[in-house]
C-alpha cells in the first residue's frame, strides 16, 4: 500500500448569512468543436453581483456541449484533451442514435463524462480558481451552435 497524503486543518474559516443571490444567462456562439473560455464572463457576472463570499454555479443547458475547469496557460492542453475525447467517443463508431449526424452521439458521450454544471467558491469577491485554471465551455459538435449557460451566485 502506498503512503496516503496528509490533510491539514481548514484555514481561513468564515461563516455568515446568505444575503444575496442573482442569476443570469450567457449566450455563447461556438465555432464548432473546441473550447471557449468563459472565465472573464463569469468573473464579470460575479463583479456585478457584488458578493464577497459564496458560490457561483455555472450550468450548461445542453446535452452535446459541456463545461470544465482546465489549465488556461498552455493551449496544447486543450488540443490534447480534444484528441483524448476523440479516442474515447469517436465519430462513425456505429452508434444506433445517428439522426442528427455522426457527431451527435459522440457529443452526448463526451458530455456524460465531463460536466454540465460547475460550482466555484467565491472568496474575497473573486472566483477561487487556481493560478492556471480557467472555466471552459466544450463544444462537442462539429458545426457552430448557440449555447445557453445559466449563472447563479449565492452569498454575502
Backbone as CSV, one residue per row, in Angstrom:
resi,resn,N_x,N_y,N_z,CA_x,CA_y,CA_z,C_x,C_y,C_z
1,UNK,0.843,-1.180,0.000,0.000,0.000,0.000,0.885,1.238,0.000
2,UNK,0.527,2.190,-0.816,1.271,3.442,-0.871,0.911,4.334,0.304
3,UNK,1.818,5.236,0.625,1.536,6.204,1.680,0.444,7.161,1.216
4,UNK,-0.450,7.464,2.119,-1.519,8.407,1.809,-1.026,9.831,2.054
5,UNK,-1.651,10.788,1.379,-1.329,12.190,1.618,-1.833,12.627,2.981
6,UNK,-1.362,13.766,3.429,-1.778,14.309,4.720,-2.677,15.519,4.478
7,UNK,-3.792,15.535,5.171,-4.764,16.612,5.025,-4.634,17.546,6.216
8,UNK,-4.424,18.817,5.942,-4.326,19.813,7.004,-5.694,20.261,7.471
9,UNK,-5.717,21.012,8.551,-6.960,21.541,9.111,-7.467,22.689,8.248
10,UNK,-8.774,22.898,8.191,-9.314,24.038,7.447,-8.744,25.350,7.983
11,UNK,-8.441,26.265,7.075,-7.911,27.575,7.446,-8.770,28.659,6.823
12,UNK,-8.729,29.841,7.398,-9.488,30.959,6.846,-10.984,30.766,6.951
13,UNK,-11.426,30.060,7.966,-12.846,29.747,8.128,-13.663,31.016,8.319
14,UNK,-14.783,31.101,7.623,-15.718,32.201,7.835,-17.133,31.664,7.686
15,UNK,-18.070,32.329,8.335,-19.463,31.928,8.190,-20.339,33.163,8.302
16,UNK,-21.534,33.041,7.810,-22.463,34.160,7.861,-23.715,33.828,7.089
17,UNK,-24.649,34.726,7.158,-25.933,34.530,6.484,-25.788,34.769,4.984
18,UNK,-26.609,34.072,4.215,-26.704,34.336,2.783,-27.539,35.609,2.634
19,UNK,-26.964,36.615,2.007,-27.624,37.908,1.897,-28.064,38.256,0.485
20,UNK,-27.490,37.585,-0.496,-27.771,37.967,-1.875,-27.688,36.742,-2.769
21,UNK,-28.539,36.743,-3.780,-28.420,35.763,-4.845,-28.798,36.446,-6.143
22,UNK,-28.259,35.925,-7.227,-28.547,36.504,-8.536,-28.343,35.436,-9.590
23,UNK,-29.010,35.615,-10.711,-28.820,34.688,-11.820,-28.856,35.457,-13.131
24,UNK,-28.268,34.862,-14.151,-28.230,35.452,-15.489,-27.942,34.328,-16.474
25,UNK,-28.155,34.613,-17.748,-27.875,33.641,-18.795,-26.886,34.234,-19.778
26,UNK,-25.854,33.445,-20.109,-24.907,33.807,-21.160,-25.295,33.059,-22.420
27,UNK,-25.218,33.705,-23.555,-25.364,33.022,-24.833,-23.979,32.979,-25.468
28,UNK,-23.551,31.782,-25.827,-22.217,31.587,-26.384,-22.364,31.047,-27.803
29,UNK,-21.795,31.748,-28.760,-21.762,31.280,-30.145,-20.456,30.525,-30.340
30,UNK,-20.560,29.213,-30.519,-19.354,28.411,-30.699,-19.045,28.281,-32.192
31,UNK,-17.760,28.131,-32.536,-17.392,27.974,-33.943,-17.455,26.527,-34.425
32,UNK,-17.790,25.630,-33.534,-17.722,24.192,-33.786,-16.907,23.576,-32.672
33,UNK,-16.467,22.366,-32.860,-15.771,21.624,-31.807,-14.603,22.431,-31.246
34,UNK,-14.525,22.467,-29.908,-13.417,23.141,-29.248,-13.827,23.775,-27.931
35,UNK,-12.886,24.494,-27.350,-13.047,25.121,-26.039,-13.298,26.620,-26.198
36,UNK,-14.248,27.148,-25.434,-14.488,28.584,-25.360,-14.303,29.000,-23.904
37,UNK,-13.405,29.941,-23.666,-13.091,30.397,-22.316,-14.209,31.292,-21.791
38,UNK,-14.817,30.893,-20.686,-15.906,31.640,-20.058,-15.455,32.396,-18.811
39,UNK,-14.193,32.274,-18.440,-13.712,32.793,-17.153,-14.021,34.277,-16.977
40,UNK,-13.693,35.096,-17.964,-13.923,36.549,-17.832,-15.408,36.874,-17.717
41,UNK,-16.234,36.167,-18.471,-17.681,36.425,-18.421,-18.250,36.061,-17.057
42,UNK,-17.792,34.961,-16.476,-18.269,34.561,-15.148,-17.752,35.548,-14.102
43,UNK,-16.507,35.974,-14.220,-15.947,36.958,-13.285,-16.689,38.292,-13.382
44,UNK,-17.070,38.705,-14.597,-17.821,39.951,-14.773,-19.200,39.850,-14.123
45,UNK,-19.851,38.704,-14.275,-21.133,38.469,-13.606,-20.957,38.581,-12.103
46,UNK,-19.924,37.953,-11.574,-19.666,37.981,-10.133,-19.414,39.412,-9.654
47,UNK,-18.678,40.208,-10.425,-18.417,41.604,-10.052,-19.718,42.401,-9.997
48,UNK,-20.632,42.111,-10.895,-21.921,42.808,-10.910,-22.791,42.409,-9.725
49,UNK,-22.702,41.148,-9.334,-23.500,40.637,-8.214,-22.992,41.191,-6.883
50,UNK,-21.691,41.434,-6.806,-21.047,42.005,-5.626,-21.222,41.171,-4.358
51,UNK,-20.894,39.887,-4.452,-20.801,39.094,-3.236,-19.314,38.908,-2.915
52,UNK,-19.010,38.846,-1.636,-17.621,38.692,-1.194,-17.290,37.232,-0.938
53,UNK,-18.248,36.527,-0.356,-18.068,35.113,-0.027,-19.307,34.361,-0.478
54,UNK,-19.100,33.249,-1.149,-20.254,32.478,-1.594,-19.898,31.436,-2.618
55,UNK,-20.798,31.236,-3.554,-20.658,30.180,-4.543,-21.284,30.634,-5.857
56,UNK,-20.595,30.373,-6.947,-21.135,30.605,-8.284,-21.342,29.247,-8.937
57,UNK,-22.519,29.044,-9.480,-22.813,27.847,-10.244,-22.887,28.237,-11.712
58,UNK,-22.250,27.435,-12.554,-22.274,27.615,-13.997,-22.914,26.352,-14.570
59,UNK,-24.003,26.498,-15.334,-24.764,25.349,-15.810,-24.979,25.453,-17.317
60,UNK,-24.661,24.380,-18.031,-24.837,24.299,-19.479,-26.169,23.618,-19.772
61,UNK,-27.032,24.285,-20.543,-28.380,23.786,-20.816,-28.441,22.902,-22.060
62,UNK,-27.423,22.079,-22.266,-27.362,21.262,-23.480,-26.815,19.876,-23.145
63,UNK,-27.070,18.911,-24.047,-26.568,17.546,-23.850,-25.469,17.184,-24.840
64,UNK,-25.067,18.137,-25.669,-23.976,17.870,-26.608,-22.876,18.922,-26.499
65,UNK,-22.861,19.629,-25.383,-21.793,20.558,-25.010,-21.657,20.445,-23.497
66,UNK,-20.503,20.817,-22.970,-20.292,20.644,-21.536,-19.347,21.714,-21.002
67,UNK,-19.071,21.616,-19.711,-18.224,22.576,-19.019,-17.056,21.864,-18.358
68,UNK,-15.972,22.593,-18.189,-14.837,22.047,-17.458,-14.028,23.191,-16.865
69,UNK,-13.309,22.891,-15.802,-12.265,23.776,-15.300,-10.968,23.108,-15.708
70,UNK,-10.153,23.849,-16.457,-8.961,23.242,-17.035,-7.838,24.269,-17.094
71,UNK,-6.641,23.809,-17.398,-5.478,24.686,-17.498,-5.721,25.775,-18.540
72,UNK,-5.338,27.003,-18.188,-5.534,28.108,-19.120,-4.217,28.703,-19.617
73,UNK,-3.096,28.073,-19.323,-1.798,28.637,-19.708,-1.314,28.110,-21.061
74,UNK,-1.403,26.818,-21.287,-0.869,26.211,-22.500,-2.012,25.663,-23.346
75,UNK,-2.281,26.246,-24.514,-3.385,25.778,-25.357,-3.191,24.345,-25.860
76,UNK,-1.972,23.828,-25.803,-1.735,22.433,-26.189,-2.514,21.461,-25.311
77,UNK,-2.768,21.855,-24.067,-3.558,21.000,-23.165,-4.946,20.793,-23.750
78,UNK,-5.576,21.851,-24.206,-6.922,21.741,-24.770,-6.910,20.925,-26.058
79,UNK,-5.881,21.081,-26.866,-5.743,20.270,-28.082,-5.645,18.799,-27.725
80,UNK,-4.812,18.475,-26.743,-4.652,17.081,-26.317,-5.929,16.530,-25.701
81,UNK,-6.677,17.365,-24.986,-7.946,16.909,-24.414,-8.954,16.573,-25.508
82,UNK,-9.017,17.382,-26.570,-9.902,17.063,-27.697,-9.491,15.753,-28.356
83,UNK,-8.192,15.524,-28.488,-7.703,14.267,-29.062,-8.125,13.089,-28.189
84,UNK,-8.015,13.252,-26.865,-8.417,12.185,-25.942,-9.922,11.918,-26.038
85,UNK,-10.729,12.975,-26.129,-12.172,12.797,-26.263,-12.523,12.125,-27.587
86,UNK,-11.778,12.451,-28.655,-11.994,11.777,-29.941,-11.712,10.281,-29.824
87,UNK,-10.707,9.912,-29.049,-10.400,8.498,-28.840,-11.438,7.805,-27.991
88,UNK,-11.971,8.519,-27.013,-12.977,7.954,-26.109,-14.304,7.712,-26.827
89,UNK,-14.722,8.691,-27.629,-16.021,8.603,-28.309,-15.836,9.034,-29.771
90,UNK,-15.315,8.132,-30.602,-15.041,8.502,-31.999,-16.321,8.637,-32.827
91,UNK,-16.239,9.471,-33.844,-17.325,9.573,-34.806,-17.343,8.293,-35.652
92,UNK,-18.450,8.010,-36.272,-18.584,6.861,-37.172,-18.268,5.538,-36.476
93,UNK,-18.674,5.410,-35.218,-18.407,4.180,-34.471,-19.585,3.212,-34.503
94,UNK,-20.555,3.463,-35.357,-21.681,2.549,-35.473,-22.725,2.712,-34.386
95,UNK,-22.905,3.918,-33.863,-23.911,4.167,-32.834,-25.311,4.000,-33.422
96,UNK,-26.251,3.593,-32.619,-27.639,3.456,-33.045,-28.252,4.836,-33.285
97,UNK,-28.032,5.772,-32.354,-28.554,7.140,-32.485,-27.679,7.904,-33.476
98,UNK,-28.254,8.240,-34.611,-27.486,8.957,-35.623,-28.317,9.934,-36.419
99,UNK,-29.542,10.199,-35.963,-30.463,11.058,-36.718,-29.939,12.468,-36.919
100,UNK,-29.091,12.941,-36.019,-28.584,14.308,-36.118,-27.157,14.360,-36.655
101,UNK,-26.668,13.260,-37.167,-25.342,13.244,-37.759,-24.351,12.422,-36.955
102,UNK,-23.206,12.121,-37.557,-22.226,11.245,-36.907,-21.516,11.879,-35.715
103,UNK,-21.650,13.199,-35.531,-21.005,13.844,-34.388,-21.929,13.955,-33.180
104,UNK,-23.224,13.603,-33.320,-24.178,13.815,-32.236,-24.013,12.825,-31.088
105,UNK,-24.029,11.536,-31.363,-23.906,10.565,-30.270,-22.550,10.685,-29.566
106,UNK,-21.434,10.837,-30.289,-20.173,11.068,-29.575,-20.245,12.312,-28.678
107,UNK,-20.977,13.348,-29.117,-21.120,14.554,-28.292,-21.854,14.237,-26.994
108,UNK,-22.895,13.408,-27.057,-23.615,13.023,-25.842,-22.709,12.241,-24.894
109,UNK,-21.909,11.340,-25.419,-20.981,10.558,-24.585,-19.964,11.483,-23.929
110,UNK,-19.413,12.406,-24.679,-18.407,13.335,-24.153,-18.995,14.220,-23.060
111,UNK,-20.252,14.628,-23.229,-20.914,15.428,-22.200,-21.118,14.605,-20.936
112,UNK,-21.448,13.319,-21.119,-21.672,12.454,-19.962,-20.411,12.302,-19.112
113,UNK,-19.240,12.284,-19.728,-18.003,12.057,-18.959,-17.325,13.366,-18.536
114,UNK,-17.861,14.495,-18.981,-17.370,15.785,-18.496,-18.449,16.355,-17.580
115,UNK,-18.659,17.651,-17.536,-19.626,18.233,-16.608,-20.627,19.113,-17.340
116,UNK,-21.854,19.142,-16.845,-22.821,20.119,-17.331,-23.002,21.238,-16.313
117,UNK,-22.464,21.067,-15.111,-22.554,22.105,-14.081,-21.252,22.151,-13.291
118,UNK,-20.844,23.369,-12.948,-19.660,23.588,-12.128,-20.052,24.480,-10.959
119,UNK,-19.442,24.254,-9.814,-19.609,25.120,-8.646,-18.236,25.666,-8.283
120,UNK,-18.121,26.988,-8.232,-16.843,27.617,-7.937,-17.011,28.502,-6.711
121,UNK,-16.214,28.274,-5.670,-16.285,29.135,-4.488,-15.885,30.577,-4.826
122,UNK,-16.460,31.504,-4.080,-16.114,32.916,-4.178,-15.451,33.302,-2.860
123,UNK,-14.237,33.810,-2.938,-13.503,34.262,-1.757,-12.955,35.654,-2.041
124,UNK,-13.178,36.562,-1.140,-12.694,37.925,-1.333,-13.270,38.593,-2.567
125,UNK,-14.482,38.213,-2.957,-15.133,38.801,-4.108,-14.643,38.287,-5.451
126,UNK,-13.809,37.246,-5.436,-13.238,36.711,-6.680,-13.464,35.204,-6.778
127,UNK,-13.470,34.696,-8.006,-13.532,33.253,-8.211,-12.303,32.622,-7.564
128,UNK,-12.507,31.573,-6.799,-11.403,30.923,-6.094,-10.740,29.871,-6.987
129,UNK,-10.401,30.268,-8.205,-9.717,29.368,-9.138,-8.227,29.357,-8.836
130,UNK,-7.582,28.260,-9.178,-6.142,28.175,-9.056,-5.460,29.031,-10.117
131,UNK,-4.182,29.227,-9.956,-3.399,30.094,-10.839,-3.565,29.749,-12.311
132,UNK,-3.575,28.476,-12.643,-3.604,28.050,-14.042,-4.957,27.514,-14.464
133,UNK,-6.026,27.865,-13.751,-7.349,27.331,-14.069,-8.223,28.349,-14.792
134,UNK,-8.989,27.862,-15.752,-9.986,28.654,-16.445,-11.269,27.852,-16.572
135,UNK,-12.382,28.534,-16.784,-13.689,27.903,-16.957,-13.975,27.854,-18.454
136,UNK,-14.267,26.671,-18.965,-14.458,26.493,-20.406,-15.770,25.800,-20.728
137,UNK,-16.387,26.259,-21.816,-17.461,25.525,-22.478,-16.776,24.655,-23.522
138,UNK,-17.113,23.378,-23.556,-16.576,22.482,-24.579,-17.697,22.192,-25.575
139,UNK,-17.509,22.640,-26.800,-18.450,22.311,-27.870,-18.025,20.965,-28.435
140,UNK,-18.925,19.992,-28.390,-18.610,18.649,-28.881,-19.099,18.410,-30.311
141,UNK,-19.926,19.304,-30.833,-20.443,19.144,-32.204,-19.488,19.811,-33.189
142,UNK,-19.533,19.359,-34.446,-18.620,19.868,-35.466,-18.996,21.248,-35.987
143,UNK,-20.280,21.536,-36.059,-20.690,22.813,-36.643,-20.975,23.836,-35.526
144,UNK,-21.034,25.126,-35.866,-21.319,26.167,-34.868,-22.690,25.972,-34.218
145,UNK,-22.769,26.354,-32.958,-24.023,26.311,-32.202,-24.110,27.543,-31.320
146,UNK,-25.336,27.853,-30.909,-25.561,28.869,-29.880,-25.902,28.103,-28.607
147,UNK,-25.099,28.310,-27.587,-25.278,27.585,-26.326,-25.694,28.541,-25.221
148,UNK,-26.593,28.073,-24.354,-27.030,28.863,-23.209,-26.357,28.341,-21.949
149,UNK,-25.767,29.273,-21.220,-25.113,28.970,-19.938,-25.816,29.773,-18.864
150,UNK,-26.330,29.101,-17.851,-27.009,29.766,-16.750,-26.009,29.965,-15.620
151,UNK,-25.972,31.184,-15.114,-25.099,31.534,-13.985,-25.977,31.817,-12.760
152,UNK,-25.511,31.359,-11.613,-26.230,31.652,-10.366,-25.197,31.885,-9.275
153,UNK,-25.334,32.983,-8.568,-24.435,33.305,-7.462,-25.256,33.383,-6.175
154,UNK,-24.648,32.920,-5.108,-25.301,32.886,-3.804,-24.246,33.239,-2.772
155,UNK,-24.522,34.193,-1.904,-23.526,34.536,-0.895,-23.827,35.811,-0.158
156,UNK,-22.762,36.388,0.374,-22.867,37.623,1.172,-21.790,38.593,0.752
